[in-house]
Amino acid sequence: MRLPVALIQLNATTDVGVNIATAVGLADEAAAGGARLVALPEYLQYRGADDGFRASARPIPGPHTDPFAEVARRRGAWILVGSTAETSPDPDRPFNSSALIAPDGSIAAVYRKLHLFDVAVDDGPSDTESARVTAGDRLVTAKVDGVTLGLTICYDLRFPELYRALAMAGAQVLTVPANFTERTGRDHWEVLLRARAIENGAYVLAPAQIDGPPGQPAYGHSMIVDPWGTVIAQAADAVGIIRADIETDRVTAVRRQIPVLANRRPEAYSS
């Protein structure tokens, strides 16, 4: 089966209205160009101070997803709203949520980021995402035209057990909307994306932010990786769209040749 996909690379700022309008315009352009699935990056509604992030939180469905639902209905496409701040029971700590919108405009799935970016890199970024975000508590897969997606967000990329669990749950495509830092992205972004693809025999779709607020620039380099680990599309250093076709026969072929999912030895791993 063939699934045309498009990834949007953004440079979101503190202006929520402009950010949403820019993202919606690019999603519409991507879908009009033939993409059946359009995927956008993490934190697409706001990048800036924690207080501004908290203030930007809205329910799902709601004003952050409704404009994308209109595009989905108009174009008959699936849209992965990479992540936005979703209201949670704790007003100081909204969820960081990825919403998959179906072609009829309904919310097909919502994934809330499991692993929060609490790090302190020497000569690099320092962040405590858990101070502004409530973590999710479950894996999420969803069907897009018969293709199973496994939903993740950014820092999740460093936890291979999550991706193996999604693959074991049937995921053929792994989505990684991100706001990956420039400092860590230089050394880790492509390596980790290709590793997750190779070790699971799955496509990886990684739409990313670029540039951003002073002090914490994002790496960009939005990327589509095939199940063999080959980078089949990569964004330039600018806001824009990249495209490729997902071929489920490719997933089947790679998993037949190197059947890592079938060759697992879970009974030995706890010894």
ABEGO torsion letter per residue (X at the ends): XBBBBBBBBBBBBABAAAAAAAAAAAAAAAAAAGBABBBBBBGAABBEBAAAAAAABBBOBEAAAAAAAAAAAAAGBBBBBABBBBBBABAABBBBBBBBBBAAGBBABBBBBABBBBBBBBGBBBBBAAAABBBBABBBBBBBGGBBBBBBBEAAAABAAAAAAAAAAGBABBBBBBBBBAAAAAAAAAAAAAAAAAAAGBBBBBBBBBEEBBGBBBAEGBBBBBAAGBBABBBBBBBEBBBBBBBAAAAAAAAAABBAAAABBAAAAAX
